[in-house]
Amino acid sequence: MLASYRQLFARPGALAFTCYGLIGRLSFSMLGVSLLTAIVQRRHSYALAGAVSAAGLVGVAVGLPLLGRLVDRYGQRRVSIPAALCSAVPRTALPFLLHGGAPDWTLFAAATTASVAPNLGGMSRARWAHLYGAEPALLHRANALEQALDELCYLAGPVLGVLLCTTLFPEAGLLAISGLATAGGLLFAAQRRTEPPVAPAPDRGTSAPLRAPGVPALVVAFFGTGLVFGSLEITTVAWTGAHGQRWATGLLLGLLAAGSGVSGLVFGLRPESADPVRRLLLSLAAMSALLLLPLTAAACGTGPGVLALVLFTTGTGTAPTMVSGMTLLQRMLPAAALNEGMALVVSGIVTGISAGSALGGLLVQHAPGARGFGLPAAAAVLALLTALLGTRRLRISVAAVGNAS
């Protein structure tokens, strides 16, 4: 397996941009838990912590597509360097505002503006598409690697954030995030050997991702996937609390991410499909079926040991879905719209996570027990149905880009 993935780094500069991008993405995975922990410890309000965190997600959902459009027009380096520096100001100010007892509205403002930062995950995938766009098997493997790295971040990030906030001082995690995000963004942008050239677009209509057939359906499908992530996380937290096993929360969520990471690496070794739409539909169907497992296990009254095994197995369905969706998007959009398209998909996921957390919280509050695990399963079915309804337009978009190239 290692030899297969080592082949990706034969191109000069590939390892460098991957490592620097990983540093910046680690900071994003630390943000949620670090922000919640710091605000709860300083302001003693879960409501304020949740609201500020939601404001940050709004900044991500709105800002990423705008930055993605600028990247497509002017290039990664010219946009991401000033964006990284500008977002570093409110990101660094946030822990000092919190520590100094600044008014609550300043926390909202800082969290929202700090979230308008470069989309390193999307730009990494755009670089892989530039390097291996003519070699579908290697591009598929690169997307699988990116998904595994995402899961690695979401395994290590929350643990590191909690460790810093609880062993040093409440704002330590936020300060570390500021340093990692800024350094990772600037070092990533400095890797010019692998930066995709700016592709000319004849007019706005041909380069607008949302005007491409099938892209809106794909964004909605990823919104459904985000619903799965957000609702499954808060349902698991509620389940451990209701059963007096809160100590197991981190372990259960970590195993969920581990299952996804392992399956992503294995999935990347499979041959690339000649029909990316079909592969996405099969991945969504598998994810929907696997999400019935935690619902069944919780309904049967199993303990944390069995649920841990179930969640690891359930997690194996998420990475193939993400990899298939990203690979499909790369084949649906021209190079002149790829960064904005990636940002739109990430915004859909982030918005879905936020909505899933809110809906999941309401459900477990008013319907405790195993029924909370029904929401992630329903969200996966929603994503599958959306993709099914958009199948024809997805195929049209892939064919159009293939004919143009």
C-alpha positions as CSV (number, residue, x, y, z in Angstrom):
1,M,0.0,0.0,0.0
2,L,2.8,2.4,0.9
3,A,4.6,1.9,-2.4
4,S,1.4,2.6,-4.3
5,Y,0.9,6.0,-2.5
6,R,4.6,6.8,-2.7
7,Q,4.2,6.9,-6.4
8,L,2.1,10.1,-6.0
9,F,5.1,12.0,-4.6
10,A,7.4,11.3,-7.6
11,R,6.5,14.7,-9.0
12,P,8.8,17.5,-7.6
13,G,7.0,19.5,-4.9
14,A,4.1,17.1,-4.3
15,L,5.3,16.1,-0.8
16,A,6.0,19.7,0.2
17,F,2.5,21.0,-0.6
18,T,0.9,18.0,1.0
19,C,2.8,18.4,4.3
20,Y,2.2,22.2,4.5
21,G,-1.5,21.8,3.6
22,L,-1.8,19.2,6.3
23,I,-0.5,21.7,8.9
24,G,-3.1,24.2,8.0
25,R,-5.9,21.7,7.9
26,L,-5.0,20.4,11.3
27,S,-5.7,23.8,12.7
28,F,-9.2,23.7,11.2
29,S,-10.0,20.3,12.9
30,M,-8.8,21.8,16.2
31,L,-11.0,24.8,16.0
32,G,-14.5,23.5,17.1
33,V,-13.4,21.8,20.3
34,S,-10.8,24.5,21.2
35,L,-13.4,27.3,20.7
36,L,-16.1,25.5,22.8
37,T,-13.7,24.6,25.6
38,A,-12.2,28.1,25.8
39,I,-15.5,29.9,25.9
40,V,-17.1,27.6,28.3
41,Q,-14.2,27.9,30.7
42,R,-14.0,31.7,30.4
43,R,-17.7,32.7,30.0
44,H,-19.4,29.6,31.5
45,S,-22.0,29.5,28.7
46,Y,-22.6,26.6,26.4
47,A,-25.1,28.7,24.5
48,L,-22.6,31.4,23.8
49,A,-20.0,28.8,22.8
50,G,-22.4,27.1,20.4
51,A,-23.5,30.4,18.9
52,V,-19.9,31.7,18.3
53,S,-19.0,28.3,16.7
54,A,-22.0,28.6,14.4
55,A,-20.9,32.1,13.4
56,G,-17.6,30.7,12.4
57,L,-19.3,28.1,10.2
58,V,-21.3,30.8,8.5
59,G,-18.0,32.6,7.7
60,V,-16.7,29.3,6.2
61,A,-19.9,28.7,4.1
62,V,-19.9,32.2,2.7
63,G,-16.2,33.0,2.4
64,L,-14.9,29.8,0.8
65,P,-16.7,30.1,-2.5
66,L,-15.8,33.8,-2.8
67,L,-12.1,33.0,-2.2
68,G,-12.4,30.0,-4.6
69,R,-13.7,32.2,-7.4
70,L,-10.7,34.6,-6.8
71,V,-8.3,31.7,-6.9
72,D,-9.6,30.5,-10.2
73,R,-9.3,34.0,-11.6
74,Y,-5.9,35.1,-10.2
75,G,-4.2,31.9,-9.0
76,Q,-3.6,30.2,-5.6
77,R,-0.5,32.2,-4.5
78,R,-1.9,35.6,-5.3
79,V,-5.1,35.0,-3.4
80,S,-4.1,32.7,-0.5
81,I,-1.2,34.7,0.8
82,P,-3.2,37.9,1.5
83,A,-6.2,35.8,2.6
84,A,-4.0,33.9,5.1
85,L,-2.5,37.1,6.5
86,C,-5.9,38.9,6.7
87,S,-7.6,36.0,8.5
88,A,-4.7,35.7,10.9
89,V,-5.6,39.1,12.4
90,P,-9.0,38.2,13.8
91,R,-7.9,34.7,14.5
92,T,-5.1,35.9,16.7
93,A,-7.3,38.6,18.3
94,L,-10.0,36.1,19.3
95,P,-8.2,34.4,22.3
96,F,-7.1,37.9,23.6
97,L,-10.7,39.2,23.3
98,L,-11.9,36.1,25.2
99,H,-9.2,36.4,27.9
100,G,-9.7,40.1,28.3
101,G,-13.5,39.9,28.8
102,A,-14.4,41.8,25.6
103,P,-18.1,42.1,24.7
104,D,-19.7,39.0,23.2
105,W,-20.3,40.7,19.8
106,T,-16.5,41.0,19.3
107,L,-16.2,37.2,19.6
108,F,-18.9,36.7,16.9
109,A,-17.1,39.2,14.6
110,A,-13.7,37.7,15.2
111,A,-14.9,34.1,14.7
112,T,-16.8,35.0,11.5
113,T,-14.0,36.9,9.8
114,A,-11.3,34.5,10.9
115,S,-13.1,31.7,9.1
116,V,-12.7,33.4,5.7
117,A,-9.4,31.7,5.1
118,P,-7.9,29.7,2.2
119,N,-9.4,26.3,1.4
120,L,-6.2,24.3,1.6
121,G,-8.0,21.0,1.1
122,G,-9.7,22.2,-2.1
123,M,-6.5,23.8,-3.4
124,S,-4.6,20.5,-2.6
125,R,-7.1,18.6,-4.7
126,A,-6.8,21.2,-7.5
127,R,-3.0,20.6,-7.5
128,W,-3.4,16.9,-7.7
129,A,-5.9,17.4,-10.6
130,H,-3.2,19.6,-12.3
131,L,-0.5,17.0,-11.7
132,Y,-2.4,13.8,-12.6
133,G,-5.5,15.0,-14.5
134,A,-4.3,12.9,-17.5
135,E,-3.8,9.8,-15.3
136,P,-7.2,8.9,-13.8
137,A,-5.9,6.1,-11.6
138,L,-3.3,8.3,-9.9
139,L,-5.8,11.1,-9.5
140,H,-8.3,8.7,-7.8
141,R,-5.5,7.6,-5.5
142,A,-4.5,11.2,-4.7
143,N,-8.1,12.0,-3.8
144,A,-8.2,8.9,-1.5
145,L,-5.0,10.1,0.2
146,E,-6.5,13.5,0.7
147,Q,-9.6,12.0,2.4
148,A,-7.4,9.9,4.6
149,L,-5.4,12.9,5.6
150,D,-8.6,14.7,6.5
151,E,-9.6,11.9,8.7
152,L,-6.2,11.9,10.3
153,C,-6.7,15.6,11.1
154,Y,-10.1,14.9,12.7
155,L,-8.5,12.2,14.8
156,A,-5.6,14.2,16.1
157,G,-7.0,17.8,16.0
158,P,-9.7,17.6,18.7
159,V,-7.4,15.6,21.0
160,L,-4.6,18.2,20.6
161,G,-7.0,21.1,21.1
162,V,-8.5,19.7,24.3
163,L,-5.0,18.9,25.6
164,L,-3.7,22.4,25.0
165,C,-6.8,24.1,26.5
166,T,-6.9,21.9,29.6
167,T,-3.2,21.5,30.5
168,L,-2.0,25.0,29.7
169,F,-4.7,27.7,29.7
170,P,-8.1,27.9,28.0
171,E,-7.0,30.0,25.1
172,A,-3.9,27.9,24.3
173,G,-5.6,25.9,21.6
174,L,-6.8,29.0,19.8
175,L,-3.3,30.5,19.8
176,A,-1.9,27.3,18.4
177,I,-4.6,27.3,15.7
178,S,-3.6,30.8,14.7
179,G,0.1,29.8,14.3
180,L,-0.6,26.6,12.5
181,A,-3.2,28.1,10.1
182,T,-1.1,31.1,9.2
183,A,2.2,29.1,8.8
184,G,0.5,26.3,6.9
185,G,-1.3,28.7,4.5
186,L,1.8,30.7,3.7
187,L,4.1,27.7,3.3
188,F,1.5,26.0,1.1
189,A,1.2,29.1,-1.1
190,A,5.0,29.3,-1.5
191,Q,5.1,26.0,-3.3
192,R,5.0,27.4,-6.9
193,R,6.3,24.3,-8.7
194,T,2.9,22.5,-8.2
195,E,0.6,25.5,-8.5
196,P,-1.9,25.1,-11.3
197,P,-1.8,27.8,-13.9
198,V,-4.7,30.2,-14.2
199,A,-6.9,28.7,-16.9
200,P,-8.6,31.3,-19.2
201,A,-12.4,31.3,-19.1
202,P,-14.3,32.6,-22.2
203,D,-17.0,34.1,-20.1
204,R,-18.6,33.9,-16.6
205,G,-21.4,31.6,-17.8
206,T,-19.0,28.9,-18.8
207,S,-16.9,29.0,-15.7
208,A,-19.6,29.4,-13.0
209,P,-19.7,26.0,-11.2
210,L,-23.4,26.3,-10.1
211,R,-24.4,26.7,-13.8
212,A,-22.8,23.4,-14.8
213,P,-25.3,20.6,-15.1
214,G,-25.4,18.4,-12.1
215,V,-23.2,20.5,-9.8
216,P,-26.2,21.8,-7.7
217,A,-27.3,18.2,-7.2
218,L,-23.8,17.3,-6.1
219,V,-23.6,20.2,-3.6
220,V,-26.9,19.2,-2.1
221,A,-25.7,15.6,-1.9
222,F,-22.7,16.8,0.0
223,F,-25.0,18.8,2.2
224,G,-26.7,15.6,3.1
225,T,-23.3,14.0,3.8
226,G,-22.6,16.9,6.2
227,L,-25.9,16.2,7.8
228,V,-24.7,12.7,8.5
229,F,-21.5,13.9,10.1
230,G,-23.1,16.6,12.3
231,S,-26.0,14.5,13.5
232,L,-24.0,11.3,14.0
233,E,-21.5,13.2,16.2
234,I,-24.0,14.9,18.5
235,T,-26.1,11.7,18.7
236,T,-23.0,9.7,19.8
237,V,-22.2,12.4,22.4
238,A,-25.8,12.2,23.7
239,W,-25.8,8.4,23.7
240,T,-22.6,8.2,25.9
241,G,-24.0,10.8,28.3
242,A,-27.4,9.0,28.6
243,H,-25.6,5.7,29.4
244,G,-23.1,7.2,31.9
245,Q,-20.2,6.5,29.5
246,R,-19.1,10.0,28.6
247,W,-15.5,8.9,28.9
248,A,-16.0,6.8,25.7
249,T,-17.1,9.7,23.5
250,G,-13.6,10.5,22.1
251,L,-12.9,6.8,21.6
252,L,-16.2,6.2,19.7
253,L,-15.8,9.3,17.4
254,G,-12.1,8.5,16.9
255,L,-13.0,5.0,15.7
256,L,-15.6,6.4,13.4
257,A,-12.9,8.6,11.8
258,A,-10.4,5.7,11.8
259,G,-12.8,3.5,9.9
260,S,-13.2,6.2,7.3
261,G,-9.4,6.8,7.0
262,V,-8.6,3.1,6.6
263,S,-11.3,2.5,4.0
264,G,-10.2,5.6,2.1
265,L,-6.7,4.3,1.7
266,V,-7.9,0.9,0.6
267,F,-10.5,2.5,-1.7
268,G,-7.7,4.5,-3.4
269,L,-6.0,1.2,-4.5
270,R,-9.0,0.1,-6.4
271,P,-9.0,0.7,-10.2
272,E,-10.5,4.0,-11.3
273,S,-14.1,3.6,-12.5
274,A,-14.9,4.5,-16.1
275,D,-18.3,5.7,-14.8
276,P,-17.7,8.1,-11.8
277,V,-21.4,8.8,-11.5
278,R,-22.2,5.1,-10.9
279,R,-19.4,4.8,-8.4
280,L,-20.8,7.8,-6.4
281,L,-24.2,6.2,-6.4
282,L,-22.9,2.9,-5.1
283,S,-20.8,4.7,-2.4
284,L,-23.9,6.6,-1.2
285,A,-25.9,3.4,-1.2
286,A,-23.3,1.6,0.9
287,M,-23.0,4.5,3.3
288,S,-26.8,4.6,3.7
289,A,-26.9,0.8,4.5
290,L,-24.0,1.0,6.9
291,L,-25.7,3.8,8.9
292,L,-28.4,1.4,9.8
293,L,-25.9,-0.5,12.0
294,P,-25.6,2.1,14.8
295,L,-29.4,2.5,14.8
296,T,-29.8,-1.2,15.2
297,A,-27.1,-1.5,17.8
298,A,-28.5,1.3,19.9
299,A,-32.0,-0.1,19.6
300,C,-30.8,-3.4,20.9
301,G,-29.3,-1.8,24.0
302,T,-25.6,-2.7,23.2
303,G,-22.8,-1.3,25.3
304,P,-19.9,1.0,24.3
305,G,-17.7,-1.9,23.2
306,V,-20.1,-3.2,20.6
307,L,-21.0,0.4,19.5
308,A,-17.3,1.1,19.0
309,L,-17.0,-1.8,16.6
310,V,-20.2,-0.7,14.9
311,L,-19.1,2.9,14.4
312,F,-15.7,1.8,13.0
313,T,-17.5,-0.3,10.5
314,T,-20.0,2.5,9.8
315,G,-17.1,4.9,9.2
316,T,-15.8,2.7,6.3
317,G,-18.7,4.0,4.2
318,T,-17.9,7.8,4.4
319,A,-14.5,8.0,2.7
320,P,-15.5,6.2,-0.5
321,T,-18.4,8.6,-0.8
322,M,-16.2,11.7,-0.3
323,V,-13.5,10.4,-2.7
324,S,-16.0,9.4,-5.4
325,G,-17.7,12.8,-5.1
326,M,-14.5,14.8,-5.3
327,T,-13.2,12.8,-8.2
328,L,-16.5,13.3,-10.0
329,L,-16.4,17.0,-9.4
330,Q,-12.9,17.2,-10.9
331,R,-14.3,15.5,-14.0
332,M,-17.3,17.8,-14.2
333,L,-15.7,21.2,-14.1
334,P,-13.1,22.9,-16.2
335,A,-9.9,24.0,-14.6
336,A,-11.1,27.6,-14.6
337,A,-13.9,26.7,-12.1
338,L,-12.3,23.9,-10.1
339,N,-11.3,25.9,-7.0
340,E,-14.7,27.6,-6.7
341,G,-16.4,24.3,-7.2
342,M,-14.4,22.6,-4.5
343,A,-15.2,25.5,-2.2
344,L,-18.9,25.2,-2.9
345,V,-18.8,21.5,-2.0
346,V,-16.9,22.2,1.2
347,S,-19.5,24.9,2.1
348,G,-22.2,22.4,1.5
349,I,-20.6,19.9,3.9
350,V,-20.0,22.6,6.5
351,T,-23.5,23.8,6.3
352,G,-24.8,20.3,6.5
353,I,-22.6,19.6,9.6
354,S,-24.1,22.7,11.3
355,A,-27.7,21.8,10.4
356,G,-27.1,18.2,11.4
357,S,-25.7,19.2,14.8
358,A,-28.8,21.5,15.4
359,L,-31.3,18.9,14.2
360,G,-29.6,16.1,16.0
361,G,-29.5,18.1,19.2
362,L,-33.3,18.8,19.0
363,L,-34.0,15.2,18.3
364,V,-32.0,13.7,21.2
365,Q,-33.3,16.4,23.5
366,H,-37.0,15.5,22.8
367,A,-36.6,11.8,21.7
368,P,-33.8,10.3,23.7
369,G,-32.6,6.8,23.1
370,A,-31.8,5.0,19.9
371,R,-34.0,7.1,17.7
372,G,-31.3,9.8,17.4
373,F,-29.3,7.4,15.2
374,G,-32.1,7.4,12.7
375,L,-31.3,11.0,11.6
376,P,-27.9,10.2,10.1
377,A,-29.4,7.2,8.2
378,A,-32.2,9.4,6.9
379,A,-29.6,12.1,5.8
380,A,-27.6,9.5,3.9
381,V,-30.8,8.4,2.1
382,L,-31.5,12.1,1.2
383,A,-28.0,12.4,-0.3
384,L,-28.5,9.2,-2.3
385,L,-31.9,10.3,-3.6
386,T,-30.5,13.7,-4.6
387,A,-27.7,12.1,-6.5
388,L,-30.1,9.7,-8.2
389,L,-32.4,12.5,-9.3
390,G,-29.4,14.4,-10.7
391,T,-27.9,11.4,-12.4
392,R,-28.7,12.5,-16.0
393,R,-27.3,16.0,-15.4
394,L,-24.2,14.7,-13.7
395,R,-23.5,12.5,-16.8
396,I,-24.1,15.4,-19.1
397,S,-21.6,17.6,-17.2
398,V,-18.9,14.9,-17.2
399,A,-19.4,14.3,-21.0
400,A,-19.3,18.0,-21.7
401,V,-15.9,18.5,-20.0
402,G,-14.6,15.3,-21.5
403,N,-15.5,16.5,-25.0
404,A,-14.0,20.0,-24.4
405,S,-10.7,18.4,-23.4
